[in-house]
């Protein structure tokens, strides 16, 4: 991504960039909501630690494996004609008829 244009939902990210973006979002949310213990604990598990090989990986390997599994599910869904729909707003199990104007 170039630094002159703001990111959009169509901006391409590597999985590493997506992980760091998720971490930054949660970190900001944690700070803005009074630093609740549950989110702080999650951030601790997601924090990157340097490994013996010199790479950086999340402190909790199980959390990272679940995150990678989530990434795989989203990418697989996005490869279909319907795409990933779990984040879509649904009213009465149907998408709303009103569109957001931006």
C-alpha positions in Angstrom: 0.0 0.0 0.0 1.3 3.4 -0.8 1.3 6.0 2.0 -0.5 8.7 0.0 -3.9 7.0 -0.3 -6.0 5.9 2.7 -6.7 2.2 2.9 -10.2 0.9 2.0 -11.9 -2.5 2.3 -10.3 -3.3 -1.1 -6.7 -2.7 0.1 -4.7 -5.8 -0.3 -2.8 -7.0 2.8 -0.5 -9.9 3.6 -1.6 -12.2 6.4 1.1 -10.6 8.5 -0.2 -7.1 7.8 -3.8 -8.3 8.5 -2.6 -9.8 11.9 -0.8 -6.6 12.8 -3.9 -4.6 11.8 -6.1 -6.8 14.0 -3.7 -6.4 16.9 -3.6 -2.6 16.5 -7.4 -2.4 16.4 -7.8 -4.5 19.5 -5.0 -2.5 21.3 -6.8 0.8 20.5 -10.1 -0.7 21.6 -8.5 -1.9 24.8 -7.1 1.6 25.6 -10.4 3.4 24.7 -12.5 1.1 26.9 -10.5 1.5 30.1 -8.1 -1.4 29.5 -10.4 -4.3 30.4 -8.5 -7.4 31.7 -10.1 -9.8 29.1 -8.9 -7.8 26.1 -5.5 -7.2 27.8 -5.1 -10.9 28.3 -5.9 -11.5 24.7 -3.4 -8.9 23.6 -0.8 -10.6 25.7 -1.5 -13.9 24.0 -1.4 -12.2 20.6 1.8 -10.2 21.3 4.8 -11.1 19.0 7.9 -12.6 20.6 11.2 -13.2 18.9 11.9 -16.9 18.4 15.3 -18.6 18.5 15.2 -18.5 14.7 14.9 -14.7 14.7 11.3 -14.6 13.5 8.5 -13.1 15.5 5.5 -15.2 16.4 2.6 -14.8 18.8 3.3 -15.7 22.4 0.5 -18.3 22.4 1.0 -20.8 19.6 -2.6 -22.1 20.0 -4.1 -18.7 19.5 -2.0 -18.2 16.4 -3.1 -21.6 15.0 -6.7 -20.6 15.6 -6.1 -17.2 13.9 -4.5 -18.9 10.9 -7.5 -21.3 10.7 -9.8 -18.2 10.7 -7.8 -16.6 8.0 -8.1 -19.9 5.9 -11.9 -19.9 6.4 -12.2 -16.3 5.3 -10.0 -16.8 2.2 -11.8 -20.0 1.2 -15.2 -18.3 1.5 -13.9 -15.2 -0.4 -13.0 -17.6 -3.2 -16.6 -18.5 -3.7 -19.3 -16.5 -5.5 -21.0 -15.7 -2.2 -17.9 -14.6 -0.3 -17.4 -14.4 3.4 -20.8 -13.4 4.9 -20.4 -13.7 8.7 -19.6 -10.0 9.1 -22.7 -8.9 7.2 -25.4 -7.2 9.1 -28.6 -9.3 9.0 -32.1 -8.3 10.1 -34.5 -11.2 10.4 -31.9 -13.4 8.7 -31.9 -11.1 5.6 -29.6 -8.3 4.6 -31.1 -4.8 5.3 -32.7 -3.1 2.4 -31.2 0.3 3.3 -27.7 0.9 2.1 -25.2 3.0 4.0 -24.3 6.3 2.3 -20.7 7.3 2.5 
